[in-house]
Amino acid sequence: MRLLEYQAKELFAQYGIKTPKGLSSKDIEQARNDAKQLGYPFVIKAQVPVGGRGKAGGIQKCHNDDEFELKYPQVLGMSIKGEKTRAILLEKMVEYEKELYLSLFLNRSKRCYTIIASSDGGVEIESVKNQVIREVGLGDVDSQTAEQVAKQIGLQGRSISDFVDMLQRLAKITIEKEVELAEINPVALLKDGSLLALDGKVITDDNSNFRHPEMEKYQEKTELEERAEKSGFTLVELDGNIAVVGNGAGLVMSTLDMLADNGGKPACFLDVGGGATTESVYEALTLVSKMKKVKAILVNLYGGIVKTTTVAAAFIKAYDDKLIDFPVHTRLMGSES
Amino acid sequence: MADIYELLRGKKDSSGNYQKVPVIVQGITGTFGSIHAKQMMDYGTNIAAGITPGKGGQKFEGKVPIYNTVKEAVDVTGAKISILFVPAKFFLNAATEALEAGIKLLVAIPEHVPIRDTMLILEIVKKKDAIMIGPNTPGVMIPGLVKIGIMPASPFEAGNIVVLSKSGTLLYEISNTLTKAGFGQSITIGIGGDPINGTRLIDAFDMVKDDPTLEGMVIVGEIGGDAEEIVAQHIMDINFKKPIVAYIAGRRAPKEKRMGHAGAIVMGTYGSAESKISMFNMANIPVAKRPNEVAVLLAGKLEKTKD
């Protein structure tokens, strides 16, 4: 699950990581109250589950009521890289000396957690040259390690103990919430040497959701995605008009690639999974029929244990029931094709 | 590390045939476990025992004894291999039990295993000098000899090409095109689509690279992580010369979206298809644009090595 910035910051606050004063809202009525409570100036920050929002205009400074009335609806109505703004965070502006970078992430190739820290924050970490990288096993960070990292990125005085504190709290979140990535970019280094999390990005392991009912409130799923999940499918909605349906993530991705290579625009990625039945494929078609943009379906199934005749039966039923009335192009391989 | 060929094939008997190594199935009475136990038996895999706590003493398909614990099954059958069909929630306990009972090759089928559980099991795997394939793997097979997994039998045929794949269905699809083109497979290993794999691409590569009968290899990758880049670098570092062809799924997938597999996600440039393809190209490994192009590219590569 990918938490939005304001949700990540809620989690930070719960674990004692300092953040600027901020209030989140989903409509302007609520936001007007928030604005009064915060007082100008503040920033309007689009809450989207995708990076690069600053460049796209999703962060706007705001100094007075007129600016607020103009900019709030703009940011709320924005789409960034195809993602609609889910909410708005109004946040007090902070004066600071320097931006740092800090993250703890699941290092897939090393199969351990890894700290990345840098004295150059505020930009995409890939473009930062002087990174300090430390592997930390299952995510626990002792104070000695944290202090070494702090010194390596050139911190001094009270900033060192502030950094140790911040990193250890981030590690606690990582372990307790089963996180794949916990990132603070940037960390603001204030005049007095203290540190503040200016942004927050937390991605948790979806497969551990069953152990974290307390995180359920952060789940941001569309109705269709939720229905798909219930049926054991994976559905990713995309911008195009041709629904791509198949069994197995690799095969569906591959089909999507071939479709796009030939000029087609995928409307969704729908993996019906290994155990497809007539009923489950029918449910998949029901979901597709609810996507208004869909003009056609491309089906690519490699029947193994699943018999392709079972799958074909679902399509015939869907046509008979007038569930779908647009063209379906299929390629069925494997047993009984 | 334990030798995967030795584990899967066992020793040759007096007439020169491989003995059928005993395999146990954890979760043999479940819906999924029972279907696949039956299919593995049909393929000729020696399913020597099944495990379902509380059902010890019963028989599966009238002949395979069921035990309550892995330890009992291992004591009786001497099995070193277990295939795991338990729900993801029970993976940690079931896998721990198997490894503690002396299992040396654990094939973990379940999808949706929490990453932390996989990492905890990996610590035991290391301690016990065992191999875990998966979780979220279709399994491993030596076509014509042994199938330990959920793959259908029809795409595969015995031969001398290794196929390593993150994806299950693409493994079937690509093996099918290889078989049709006359390239049978010596072993196929499903890496799995999770972010953390018991056997990484590079581990799987190292397990098979020294097999003298190996003629060529196909690596089926997908977006997410950097396993493909690392194996490509490794291939260059050790100056491995046998023909390899690759395929990468997800070239046209959007960034920062999980495409079905827990591990199939591009963050920034990390995990992108471009990065993988350019590393493979550097290692002189052609990357197919479509699954059915793999056999053509492999044929070309094999032809070149002959000259």
Interface residues (C-beta under 8 A of the other chain):
Chain A: R2 P49 V50 G51 K81 G82 L106 R108 S109 R111 C112 E124 I125 E126 L138 E178 E180 L181 D205 D206 N207 S208 F210 R211 T234 V236 L238 G246 N247 G248 A249 G250 L251 V252 M253 S254 L256 D257 M258 L259 A260 D261 P266 F269 D271 G274 G275 Y302 G303 G304 I305 M333 G334 S335
Chain B: F32 I35 H36 Q39 A88 K89 H112 V113 P114 I115 R116 M119 L120 L122 I150 M151 P152 S154 P155 S165 K166 S167 G168 T169 L170 L171 Y172 E173 N176 G193 P195 I196 R200 V220 E222 I223 G224 G225 D226 A227 I230 Y247 A249 G250 R251 R252 A253 P254 K255 E256 K257 R258 M259 G260 H261 A262 G263 A264 M267 G268 T269 Y270 K289 R290 P291
